[in-house]
Amino acid sequence: MKKRLLAAVLVLATAGLIAATASTASATPTKTTRCTSCHSSPNVAVTATLASTSGTAATYNLSGPSATAIAVFDGTTKVGSSIIGTSGQVTVPFGKTYTIYAIQGPTNSDGIGSTTVSPVAPVVTDTTAPTTTSNAMATYVSSAAITLTAVDNAGGSGVAHTYYILDGAAQAEGLTVSTSLVGSHTLSFWSVDVAGNVEAANAASFDVTAAPVPTSRTCTIDSMKSARSHGHRVMRLTGTITPSQVGEHAYLYVQKPGSHRWIRSRWSPPRRSTATAGPPGPTPIR
């Protein structure tokens, strides 16, 4: 009786050892070689369904209804650890092809199946137009120079063109608008992105005023000579008056030594055929 009992215990222990060994062999959570190296009988179904994309990676829901474990490989390199069970989730970077294996135990010959996924970055659809601003001021003196700045929305296709119309003239492209025409002006401007989204036109109004006329002059006498002309003594002065305007007249006053009387003489700058833009400069006295 003791011999029979001992034999029964030994049989049960051996059966338990075999079962434990088979179960451990089928899970393979730490193995790094491809499942086809160990498993056979391709009859295990497995699917991979895209769950989401974020940044540079995609997440898949994996399912093998009759699987004991699921593993993902990038070529011959295992991605993460095996999933013990019939389902799980995996996240992999874009731009590669991955093989998902599902194996069935308890032995290596109980079955294997596979499928592949090739995640790619989703195509971004840009439906938002750019935004264009200007640094236009209300008033400018002599001339105006305005800068336009265009930016597209985050993740957009990028700014392709910026256009403007000054005072109803022809449409032009660029980021700088300038004019020296005195008066009131109206500027409209907008941008278009690479996807073809057109921004609604923006508007800015500004005035350009003429440079103020100087109210004072500086007269510098370099030399003074006395001479006679037609029986009269005349004084010849050489110097400059700064600033001067084209067509402007000035009066020069001189006083003889020892006299209290001032003598006025009108002076006119040389005639010029064309007025020049910009602040007036010095004009010589002859």
Residue, then its C-alpha position, 0 to 999 in steps of 0.5 A: m500500500k505504501k509503495r502504491l501511494l508513493a508511486a501515485v505521488l511521484v506521478l502527480a509530481t511529474a505531471g505538475l512539473i511537465a505542466a509548469t514547464a509547458s506553461t512557462a515555455s509558451a509565455t516567453p515574456t523575456k525572449t528577444t528572438r522572433c517567435t517563428s524561431c521557436h513556434s510552428s503551426p500557423n493557425v492563430a488569428v491576430t489583428a492590430t487596430l489603430a487607436s490613436t496618433s500623437g506626435t511621432a508615434a501611433t498606438y494600436n490595439l492588439s487582439g488574438p482571441s486564442a493567443t497565449a501571448i502577443a509580441v511585436f517586432d521591428g525587423t529582428t528587434k523586439v519592441g518592449s515586452s510580450i503581452i501575456g494574454t489575448s489582447g493589449q496595446v502597443t505604441v510604435p514610431f512612424g515610418k517603419t513596418y512592424t510584425i505582430y506575432a500571436i502564439q498559442g501554448p502550452t507547447n511551441s507547436d500549438g500555433i502561431g499567427s502574425t500581421t503587420v502594421s506600417p504607421v505613417a504620420p497623419v496628413v494635416t489639413d490646413t483650413t486656417a488663413p494667415t494673420t498679417t499685421s502692420n506697424a503703421m503710425a497715424t502720422y509721418v513727416s516727409s515720408a512713410a515706411i511701413t513693415l508688414t508681418a505675416v504668420d500662419n497658424a500653429g501646424g499650418s502650411g506656412v505663409a506663401h505670399t503677402y499682398y498690399i494695395l496703397d491708395g487704390a493702386a495696383q496690387a503689389e506683393g511684399l512686406t515693406v510699403s513706402t511713400s513720400l507723397v504728402g497727404s492722407h493714405t489708405l493701405s489694405f493688406w493680406s496674406v495667403d498660405v501654402a494651402g491656399n487659404v486667403e486672409a480677409a484684407n486688413a486696413a490702415s490709414f495714415d498721413v504724410t506731412a511736409a517737413p516744417v520750414p525752418t524759422s531761423r537762419t544762420c549767416t556765416i561771413d567768410s570774407m568782406k571786401s570794399a570796392r567801387s562801382h559806378g562811383h559808389r562804394v560797395m561791400r562784397l561779402t562771401g559766406t553761407i546762409t544755412p539752411s536755405q530754400v529754393g526761391e527764398h529771399a533774405y535781407l542782409y543788414v550791415q553797419k559801418p564802423g562808428s555808425h548807428r545806421w543799419i543798411r539793408s540789402r536784399w539777397s536771393p539764393p541762386r536759381r535752381s532748375t529743379a527743387t530737390a527733396g529733403p531738408p534744405g542745405p546751405t547756400p553760398i553768398r557771393 
